[in-house]
């Protein structure tokens, strides 16, 4: 038995773990997971780059939704149309 894998084996292990874990999740659990992961991703960008960096990240994820939500906040970004 080993306590550590070679780098390539680790990647294969991690990918298989993720795939098999996701295969056992229901739709609502997947949606909750995605929401949490997206919140954390955007927060990490905010922590590193501030609001503008977070907004740019959001634009990268879904430009249409960003502009729809931005309208509700009367938000306009310089250099973005």
VOPA-542385 format. One line per field, with one value per residue: x, y, z of N, C-alpha, C in turn; residue number from 1. Coordinates in steps of 0.1 Angstrom, whole numbers. Each point is the difference from the previous one (the first is absolute). Layout:
BEGIN
n_xx = [X / ...]
n_yy = [Y / ...]
n_zz = [Z / ...]
ca_xx = [X / ...]
ca_yy = [Y / ...]
ca_zz = [Z / ...]
c_xx = [X / ...]
c_yy = [Y / ...]
c_zz = [Z / ...]
k = [NUM / ...]
// end
This chain:
BEGIN
n_xx = [9 / -4 / 8 / 6 / -6 / 4 / 5 / 4 / 4 / 6 / 5 / 4 / 6 / 4 / 3 / 5 / 7 / 4 / 3 / 5 / 6 / 3 / 4 / 4 / 2 / -10 / -10 / -9 / 6 / 0 / -13 / -3 / 6 / -6 / -11 / 3 / 3 / -10 / -8 / 6 / -2 / -12 / -2 / 6 / -7 / -11 / 3 / 3 / -11 / -8 / -9 / 9 / 10 / -8 / -3 / 13 / 2 / -10 / 5 / 11 / -7 / -7 / 4 / -9 / 3 / 13 / -3 / -7 / 9 / 10 / -9 / -3 / 13 / -5 / 6 / 10 / 6 / 10 / -1 / -12 / -4]
n_yy = [-12 / 11 / 10 / -2 / 7 / -6 / 11 / -8 / -9 / 10 / 5 / -12 / -1 / 13 / -1 / -13 / 5 / 10 / -7 / -9 / 11 / 6 / -12 / 2 / 12 / 5 / 4 / -1 / -11 / -3 / 4 / -6 / -11 / 1 / 3 / -10 / -9 / 5 / 0 / -12 / -4 / 5 / -6 / -11 / 2 / 2 / -10 / -6 / 2 / -2 / 10 / 9 / -5 / 1 / 13 / 1 / -6 / 8 / 10 / -6 / -1 / 12 / 5 / -7 / -10 / 2 / 3 / -11 / -6 / 4 / -3 / -10 / 1 / 3 / -12 / 8 / -8 / 7 / 3 / -2 / -6]
n_zz = [0 / -7 / 4 / -11 / -9 / -11 / -5 / -10 / 10 / 7 / -11 / -3 / 12 / 0 / -13 / 3 / 11 / -7 / -10 / 8 / 7 / -11 / -4 / 13 / -5 / 7 / -7 / 11 / 3 / -13 / 0 / 12 / -4 / -11 / 7 / 9 / -9 / -7 / 11 / 3 / -12 / -1 / 12 / -5 / -12 / 7 / 8 / -11 / -7 / 11 / 1 / -6 / 7 / 11 / -3 / -3 / 12 / 6 / -6 / 5 / 11 / 0 / -12 / -6 / 9 / -2 / -13 / 1 / 8 / -8 / -9 / 7 / -1 / -12 / -3 / -2 / -8 / 3 / -13 / 5 / -11]
ca_xx = [-9 / 8 / -6 / 2 / 0 / 8 / -8 / -10 / -10 / -9 / -10 / -9 / -8 / -8 / -10 / -10 / -8 / -10 / -10 / -9 / -8 / -10 / -10 / -9 / -7 / -13 / 0 / 1 / 13 / 9 / -3 / 5 / 14 / 4 / -2 / 10 / 13 / 0 / 2 / 13 / 8 / -2 / 6 / 14 / 4 / -3 / 11 / 13 / -1 / -11 / -13 / 1 / 4 / -11 / -10 / 6 / -2 / -14 / -2 / 6 / -9 / -13 / -1 / -14 / -6 / 6 / -6 / -14 / 1 / 6 / -11 / -7 / 9 / 5 / 15 / 7 / 15 / 7 / 6 / -8 / -14]
ca_yy = [12 / 12 / 11 / 11 / -4 / 8 / 11 / -5 / -9 / 9 / 7 / -11 / -3 / 11 / 1 / -11 / 3 / 11 / -6 / -10 / 7 / 8 / -10 / -4 / 12 / 3 / 13 / 11 / -1 / 6 / 15 / 7 / -1 / 10 / 13 / 3 / 1 / 12 / 10 / 0 / 5 / 15 / 6 / -1 / 10 / 13 / 2 / 3 / 11 / 10 / -1 / -1 / -14 / -9 / 2 / -6 / -14 / -3 / 2 / -11 / -11 / 1 / 14 / 3 / 1 / 11 / 12 / 0 / 3 / 14 / 10 / 1 / 7 / 12 / -1 / 1 / -1 / 7 / -8 / -12 / 3]
ca_zz = [0 / -1 / 6 / -9 / -14 / -9 / -5 / -10 / 6 / 8 / -9 / -4 / 12 / 2 / -10 / 2 / 12 / -4 / -9 / 7 / 10 / -8 / -5 / 11 / 5 / -7 / -7 / 9 / 6 / -10 / -1 / 12 / -1 / -10 / 5 / 11 / -7 / -8 / 10 / 6 / -11 / -1 / 12 / -1 / -9 / 7 / 10 / -7 / -10 / 3 / -7 / -15 / -4 / 2 / -11 / -13 / 1 / -2 / -15 / -7 / 2 / -7 / -3 / 0 / 13 / 6 / -4 / 5 / 14 / 1 / -2 / 13 / 9 / -7 / 0 / -13 / 1 / -10 / -10 / -2 / -6]
c_xx = [9 / -8 / 1 / 0 / 10 / -9 / -10 / -11 / -10 / -11 / -11 / -10 / -10 / -11 / -11 / -9 / -11 / -11 / -9 / -8 / -12 / -11 / -10 / -9 / -13 / 1 / 1 / 13 / 10 / -1 / 6 / 16 / 6 / -2 / 11 / 14 / 1 / 2 / 14 / 11 / 0 / 6 / 15 / 6 / -2 / 12 / 13 / -1 / -10 / -12 / 1 / 4 / -11 / -10 / 5 / -1 / -14 / -3 / 5 / -9 / -12 / -3 / -15 / -6 / 7 / -7 / -14 / 0 / 5 / -11 / -8 / 7 / 4 / 15 / 4 / 15 / 7 / 7 / -8 / -13 / -8]
c_yy = [12 / 12 / 13 / -5 / 9 / 11 / -4 / -8 / 9 / 6 / -10 / -3 / 11 / 1 / -11 / 3 / 11 / -6 / -9 / 7 / 8 / -10 / -4 / 11 / 2 / 14 / 12 / 1 / 6 / 15 / 7 / 0 / 11 / 14 / 4 / 2 / 13 / 12 / 1 / 5 / 15 / 7 / 1 / 11 / 14 / 2 / 4 / 13 / 11 / -2 / -2 / -14 / -10 / 2 / -5 / -15 / -5 / 2 / -12 / -13 / 1 / 15 / 4 / 2 / 12 / 13 / 1 / 4 / 14 / 11 / 2 / 9 / 13 / 1 / 1 / -1 / 8 / -10 / -13 / 5 / -12]
c_zz = [0 / 7 / -9 / -15 / -8 / -6 / -10 / 5 / 8 / -9 / -5 / 11 / 3 / -10 / 2 / 12 / -3 / -9 / 8 / 10 / -7 / -5 / 10 / 5 / -8 / -6 / 10 / 8 / -9 / -1 / 12 / 0 / -10 / 5 / 10 / -7 / -7 / 10 / 5 / -11 / -1 / 12 / 0 / -9 / 6 / 10 / -7 / -8 / 2 / -8 / -15 / -4 / 1 / -11 / -13 / 0 / -3 / -15 / -8 / 2 / -8 / -1 / 0 / 14 / 8 / -3 / 5 / 15 / 2 / -2 / 13 / 10 / -7 / -1 / -15 / 2 / -11 / -10 / -3 / -5 / 0]
k = [1 / 2 / 3 / 4 / 5 / 6 / 7 / 8 / 9 / 10 / 11 / 12 / 13 / 14 / 15 / 16 / 17 / 18 / 19 / 20 / 21 / 22 / 23 / 24 / 25 / 26 / 27 / 28 / 29 / 30 / 31 / 32 / 33 / 34 / 35 / 36 / 37 / 38 / 39 / 40 / 41 / 42 / 43 / 44 / 45 / 46 / 47 / 48 / 49 / 50 / 51 / 52 / 53 / 54 / 55 / 56 / 57 / 58 / 59 / 60 / 61 / 62 / 63 / 64 / 65 / 66 / 67 / 68 / 69 / 70 / 71 / 72 / 73 / 74 / 75 / 76 / 77 / 78 / 79 / 80 / 81]
// end
